[in-house]
Amino acid sequence: MDWNRVEGNWKQFKGNVKEKWGKLTDDDLNVIEGRRDQLEGKLQERYGYAKDQVRKDVDDWFSKLK
């Protein structure tokens, strides 16, 4: 699976993202719209994670979707 599937089916993945990263608001999820760079940016903003940590967390989450 590639990230395009997440973008194309964002409404289906929103619940999963909210479950994993509960600090993200519904407004955040609407802004993200499935774009990985937006997701990583919002995670950095909400959680204060470093860029490399965010990338690893998103990679881990994404690999579990497959």
Backbone as a printed PyTorch tensor [residue, N CA C, xyz], in Angstrom:
tensor([[[  0.8500,  -1.1830,   0.0000],
         [  0.0000,   0.0000,   0.0000],
         [  0.8880,   1.2370,   0.0000]],

        [[  0.4610,   2.2250,  -0.7350],
         [  1.2210,   3.4730,  -0.7340],
         [  0.3790,   4.5810,  -0.0880]],

        [[  1.0320,   5.7000,   0.1450],
         [  0.3800,   6.7860,   0.8740],
         [ -0.8160,   7.3480,   0.1040]],

        [[ -0.8410,   7.1940,  -1.2080],
         [ -1.9700,   7.6880,  -2.0050],
         [ -3.2810,   7.0640,  -1.5520]],

        [[ -3.2150,   5.8400,  -1.0760],
         [ -4.4320,   5.1770,  -0.5780],
         [ -4.9410,   5.8800,   0.6800]],

        [[ -4.0240,   6.3100,   1.5410],
         [ -4.4180,   7.0470,   2.7400],
         [ -5.0760,   8.3630,   2.3270]],

        [[ -4.4590,   9.0720,   1.3960],
         [ -5.0170,  10.3430,   0.9330],
         [ -6.4020,  10.1510,   0.3290]],

        [[ -6.5390,   9.1370,  -0.4970],
         [ -7.8040,   8.8920,  -1.1820],
         [ -8.9230,   8.4380,  -0.2670]],

        [[ -8.5710,   7.8060,   0.8290],
         [ -9.5640,   7.2800,   1.7680],
         [ -9.4280,   7.9320,   3.1400]],

        [[ -9.0930,   9.2000,   3.1660],
         [ -8.7930,   9.8950,   4.4150],
         [ -9.9340,   9.7960,   5.4210]],

        [[-11.1680,   9.9000,   4.9560],
         [-12.2970,   9.8330,   5.8840],
         [-12.3030,   8.5180,   6.6460]],

        [[-11.8980,   7.4420,   6.0050],
         [-11.8500,   6.1360,   6.6550],
         [-10.6880,   6.0540,   7.6450]],

        [[ -9.5960,   6.7390,   7.3650],
         [ -8.4110,   6.6620,   8.2170],
         [ -8.4360,   7.6580,   9.3730]],

        [[ -9.3050,   8.6600,   9.2950],
         [ -9.3340,   9.7010,  10.3260],
         [ -9.5260,   9.1310,  11.7250]],

        [[-10.4250,   8.1790,  11.8780],
         [-10.6790,   7.5780,  13.1850],
         [ -9.4570,   6.8720,  13.7290]],

        [[ -8.7550,   6.1840,  12.8450],
         [ -7.5490,   5.4810,  13.2410],
         [ -6.4710,   6.4610,  13.6850]],

        [[ -6.3490,   7.5640,  12.9700],
         [ -5.3620,   8.5990,  13.3160],
         [ -5.7270,   9.2300,  14.6580]],

        [[ -7.0080,   9.5240,  14.8360],
         [ -7.4760,  10.1500,  16.0850],
         [ -7.2360,   9.2150,  17.2740]],

        [[ -7.4150,   7.9190,  17.0530],
         [ -7.1780,   6.9350,  18.1020],
         [ -5.7020,   6.8800,  18.4840]],

        [[ -4.8390,   6.9570,  17.4980],
         [ -3.3910,   6.8870,  17.7280],
         [ -2.8620,   8.1860,  18.3310]],

        [[ -3.3070,   9.3160,  17.7750],
         [ -2.8110,  10.6220,  18.2140],
         [ -4.0010,  11.4730,  18.6630]],

        [[ -4.4400,  11.2550,  19.8900],
         [ -5.6410,  11.8820,  20.4270],
         [ -5.5820,  13.3910,  20.5830]],

        [[ -4.3960,  13.9720,  20.5510],
         [ -4.2940,  15.4300,  20.6810],
         [ -4.6650,  16.1550,  19.3970]],

        [[ -4.7740,  15.4290,  18.2970],
         [ -5.1760,  16.0540,  17.0470],
         [ -6.6780,  16.3160,  17.0910]],

        [[ -7.0600,  17.5180,  16.7430],
         [ -8.4750,  17.8850,  16.7480],
         [ -9.1240,  17.5160,  15.4170]],

        [[-10.4440,  17.5700,  15.3940],
         [-11.1570,  17.3360,  14.1380],
         [-10.7620,  18.3780,  13.0960]],

        [[-10.5550,  19.6070,  13.5360],
         [-10.0990,  20.6510,  12.6170],
         [ -8.7240,  20.3100,  12.0460]],

        [[ -7.8230,  19.7910,  12.8990],
         [ -6.5030,  19.3610,  12.4230],
         [ -6.6650,  18.3030,  11.3320]],

        [[ -7.5140,  17.3260,  11.5940],
         [ -7.7020,  16.2310,  10.6480],
         [ -8.2830,  16.7310,   9.3300]],

        [[ -9.1510,  17.7290,   9.4010],
         [ -9.7040,  18.3070,   8.1720],
         [ -8.6440,  19.0600,   7.3780]],

        [[ -7.7380,  19.7290,   8.0700],
         [ -6.6450,  20.4460,   7.3980],
         [ -5.6660,  19.4580,   6.7750]],

        [[ -5.3760,  18.3850,   7.4710],
         [ -4.4080,  17.3910,   7.0020],
         [ -4.8650,  16.7600,   5.6910]],

        [[ -6.1370,  16.4050,   5.5910],
         [ -6.7200,  15.8300,   4.3770],
         [ -5.9010,  14.6800,   3.8060]],

        [[ -5.2510,  13.9140,   4.6490],
         [ -4.5080,  12.7520,   4.1880],
         [ -3.0950,  13.0210,   3.7190]],

        [[ -2.6780,  14.2730,   3.7390],
         [ -1.3200,  14.5960,   3.2790],
         [ -0.3270,  14.3080,   4.3900]],

        [[  0.6410,  13.5140,   4.0600],
         [  1.6270,  13.0850,   5.0510],
         [  2.3970,  14.2610,   5.6560]],

        [[  2.8110,  15.1960,   4.8260],
         [  3.5810,  16.3300,   5.3440],
         [  2.7540,  17.1470,   6.3320]],

        [[  1.4570,  17.2880,   6.0640],
         [  0.5770,  18.0120,   6.9780],
         [  0.4030,  17.2370,   8.2870]],

        [[  0.2630,  15.9220,   8.1840],
         [  0.1360,  15.0860,   9.3800],
         [  1.3830,  15.2140,  10.2410]],

        [[  2.5410,  15.1050,   9.6280],
         [  3.7900,  15.2060,  10.3840],
         [  3.9280,  16.5830,  11.0290]],

        [[  3.5580,  17.6220,  10.3110],
         [  3.6410,  18.9750,  10.8540],
         [  2.7280,  19.1710,  12.0500]],

        [[  1.5070,  18.6750,  11.9560],
         [  0.5580,  18.8020,  13.0690],
         [  1.0160,  17.9920,  14.2740]],

        [[  1.6030,  16.8350,  14.0330],
         [  2.1130,  16.0240,  15.1520],
         [  3.2630,  16.7380,  15.8490]],

        [[  4.1380,  17.3700,  15.0780],
         [  5.2240,  18.1440,  15.6760],
         [  4.6570,  19.2800,  16.5180]],

        [[  3.6510,  19.9340,  15.9920],
         [  3.0390,  21.0800,  16.6740],
         [  2.3400,  20.6510,  17.9690]],

        [[  1.5330,  19.6040,  17.8970],
         [  0.7360,  19.1760,  19.0560],
         [  1.5500,  18.4410,  20.1270]],

        [[  2.5090,  17.6340,  19.6800],
         [  3.2450,  16.7910,  20.6240],
         [  4.6510,  17.2920,  20.9200]],

        [[  5.1500,  18.2230,  20.1260],
         [  6.4930,  18.7370,  20.3520],
         [  7.5930,  17.7500,  19.9780]],

        [[  7.2610,  16.8060,  19.1060],
         [  8.2400,  15.8130,  18.6730],
         [  9.2140,  16.4170,  17.6740]],

        [[ 10.4110,  15.8510,  17.6460],
         [ 11.3860,  16.2090,  16.6140],
         [ 10.9380,  15.5940,  15.2850]],

        [[ 11.4080,  16.1820,  14.2060],
         [ 11.0010,  15.7420,  12.8660],
         [ 11.2870,  14.2630,  12.6230]],

        [[ 12.4580,  13.7880,  13.0480],
         [ 12.8000,  12.3790,  12.8220],
         [ 11.9120,  11.4500,  13.6470]],

        [[ 11.5110,  11.8740,  14.8400],
         [ 10.6180,  11.0610,  15.6690],
         [  9.2240,  10.9770,  15.0380]],

        [[  8.7500,  12.0940,  14.5150],
         [  7.4430,  12.1130,  13.8640],
         [  7.4530,  11.1920,  12.6550]],

        [[  8.5010,  11.2810,  11.8520],
         [  8.5950,  10.4330,  10.6540],
         [  8.5680,   8.9560,  11.0340]],

        [[  9.2910,   8.5920,  12.0880],
         [  9.3150,   7.1980,  12.5440],
         [  7.9340,   6.7610,  13.0290]],

        [[  7.2810,   7.6040,  13.8140],
         [  5.9450,   7.2690,  14.3250],
         [  4.9390,   7.0830,  13.1900]],

        [[  4.9880,   7.9670,  12.2080],
         [  4.0690,   7.8550,  11.0740],
         [  4.3990,   6.6030,  10.2590]],

        [[  5.6840,   6.3190,  10.0590],
         [  6.0760,   5.0910,   9.3490],
         [  5.5670,   3.8460,  10.0740]],

        [[  5.7120,   3.8260,  11.3980],
         [  5.2380,   2.6900,  12.1900],
         [  3.7280,   2.5240,  12.0610]],

        [[  2.9990,   3.6300,  12.1850],
         [  1.5440,   3.5910,  12.0530],
         [  1.1440,   3.0950,  10.6610]],

        [[  1.7970,   3.6440,   9.6400],
         [  1.4780,   3.2980,   8.2640],
         [  1.7640,   1.8210,   7.9870]],

        [[  2.8600,   1.3000,   8.5180],
         [  3.2110,  -0.1070,   8.2680],
         [  2.1890,  -1.0520,   8.8920]],

        [[  1.5460,  -0.6390,   9.9610],
         [  0.5310,  -1.4700,  10.6080],
         [ -0.7860,  -1.4810,   9.8360]],

        [[ -0.9620,  -0.5230,   8.9350],
         [ -2.1680,  -0.4790,   8.1160],
         [ -2.1420,  -1.5100,   7.0010]],

        [[ -0.9670,  -1.9080,   6.6170],
         [ -0.8160,  -2.8170,   5.4650],
         [ -1.3450,  -4.1940,   5.7620]]])
